[in-house]
């Protein structure tokens, strides 16, 4: 409590400094007429970003009509107005083909699934999405995981979801890449602050300020989030700060940014199905704690050698120290017929696993962009490369424990170190991409990226898991876009109409955590122990996508796409019991689907959007796998678990009265198989729908109130399930399910000066 008060006082104490900082004060000349406030169109309609960056570092960009894929582009106005708790929360509610598997019941720790591929903070999840912040890949070095709590949401200026196995976005881009751009003092001058609170002790305080003077600009932001959690033993605190200083003239633009985070997240995870039926907030074991501390410096620059030739680059240092404490059942043999039996003693029925990871990454990425015409035709050519190195120190300790009557574990022995390893990742790449405009209505693209991954592990307690592995591959891409309206001078109700086709290949090398836990004869407990280092093959993905997009008018836009991605040598974590398993390559898998969206404006102040996503995710080869209940024989055609086939989203906002807006959104997710049920022999977890409401009232040009109600019908739903054995019921098999949060409400006030 003292620490929390200190953090609030720190933010409040900083406000006078922020308020007195030199900022753009042009808005002071505005009238008090609030009709100039942000239009409701800016809230739910996805703003069309006419220029899309085709590389993580950022080229001069291509017009959307030249992009052969369904790129989803979001600007900060849309992100902010949704009042999303976290970036995954926003993506789940707004973005096409995205859904959440809530494995930890923490808003900052969900698995995000896009087109059947995952981005997760949990070791063991099959990662297939890469995430970039200002051109730097922020997938963690040790396991390619994504810590959503380390991304400063308040500082995001724009974001793009790049579909498919785009080789230009490097390693781990099997199903897509999320590219985030942060704000600057020139793009976001002024001051904003907000305070909000609500259900289960949630409190959130944010502030940001930006400005410029002659060639210099600056931007600073901070976020404090506290939540007691709706289940026992699940409080969390998130503390983020971001700063950027920049300098530019007519040819050069340089930005130095710093991201800091100091977070403590607690989630109690899935519980046996029968326990959930008795108490919706039931827990299985506790505590489960994750602490992340991040120091991230990034120097990014652009220099125009000529009007058509630009040199761009980024160099960075990213230091993430993580600590996790996981409570588990079982250690010295035996099990319990009931929970009461576990309290009687006779053996230690519980264990703690404590893991520390010190990950330090550094690198440099450079590229040259040419916009010179070729044979008098528009053409963009980008050539570049990068070198990225990361070192991880990873230690794990275990200790026996006992249960209290409230499922909380208490250690009864000292911690014993069981693993002490160092991992080193060295990633190098050279790429080129060219987009040639044959005509103004026909554009061709070809790309290639050669990537090499060198992964080394050193066992500091012996040599059982020493390893030295190198993986490399040349990954190609080719695509075209075609505008038939311009090609044939057609007169139709459509204002814009583009068709496209794309083929690309992606590549993911095994990570240190996968290479050190890949022996079926020596399974490990994530994130507990690693015992051997057999070889794994890299994952290769092949994606085909074709689609259409266009406008009927400025207020009615649509898109439709079809895609298929085939992976060879997918890496999965196979459970040999409830807590132990190993990583293994699994033949071929396929994800194919449809993605469609529609958005518009009606009645002058009613704007709306809807989207539908279908994905058919299947195994394409027979395999002998393991889950928490034993061996299972998978045959080609079996559905891949934890991937719902259908997602449907709808949202709208309407100005009921002058400056009073009422909005809402709905997400429908179809049924899915439990993780570990690769033979599809157990019942699926049922489909569900969630409805959220939001409202805001603009008092004047500086002040507005807002409120949000989530899951307003208090639906009981499950977004994640895993097969396992219930230790408290004689190890009987069951589904461990992750319950969704009940109805919650939040309200706050926002102030701003431009």
LINHU-V192683 format. One line per field, one symbol per residue. psi: psi as a letter, one per 40 degrees, with the letter a starting at -180 (. if undefined). burial: 1 if it has 9 or more other ideal C-beta (glycine too) atoms within 8 Angstrom, else 0. A space follows every 50 residues. Layout:
psi->???
burial->???
//
This chain:
psi->dddddddddddddedddddeihihfdedeiieheeeihiddeddhhhhhd hhheiddhaeiiideehgighhhhidddddeefhdiddddddddihfhih hgdefheefihhhhfeiihiehhdighehihihfehhehiddeeihgdee hgddehdiihhhiafhdeeaiegdeihhhhhiiidddgiahiiihiiaif ehhhhiiiiiiihbeiiihiiihhhhheieiiffiihhhiihihiihiae eihhhhihhiigihhhieaiiiddddddhdeiidiiihhhhhhhhhhhhh ihhhdaeehhhiiiiihhhhhihihhhiihdfiiihdidddeeeadihei iihhhhhhhhiiihhiihhheiihfeihhhhhhaiihhhihhhhihiiii iiiiefehihieiihhhdhhihihhhhiihiiihhhhdieehhiihiihh hhhhhhihheeaedfiihhhhiihhiiiiiihgddddefihiehdihhii iihiiihhiiiddddegehdegiihhfcihdigiiiiihhihhhhiiiia hdidehiiihihihhhhhfihihhheadeiaiiiigbiihhiaihiihii hifdehiiiiihhhhhhiieiiihiiaeeaiihhiheiihifhidhhhih iiihgdihehhhiiihhhhiiiiihegeefeiiiiiiiihhiiiiihhda eehiiiihhifdefhhiheiiiiahhdefffiiihhihiiiahiiiiaih iih.
burial->00010011001001100100101100100000010010011111111010 11111111101111111111111111111011010111111111111111 11111111111111111111111011111111111111111110111111 11111111111111111111111111111111111101111111111101 01111111111100011111111111101111111111111111111100 01111111111010111111111111000001111111111111111111 11110000111111111111111111111110001100100110000111 11111111111111111111100000101111011111111111111111 11100011101010101011111111111011111110001111111111 11111111100000111010101011111111111010000001011111 11111111111111111111001111111111100101111111111111 11000111111111111111111111011111111111111111111111 10000111111111111111001011111001110001111111111111 11111000111111111111011111111001001011111111111100 10111111111100101111111111111000011111110111111111 1110
//
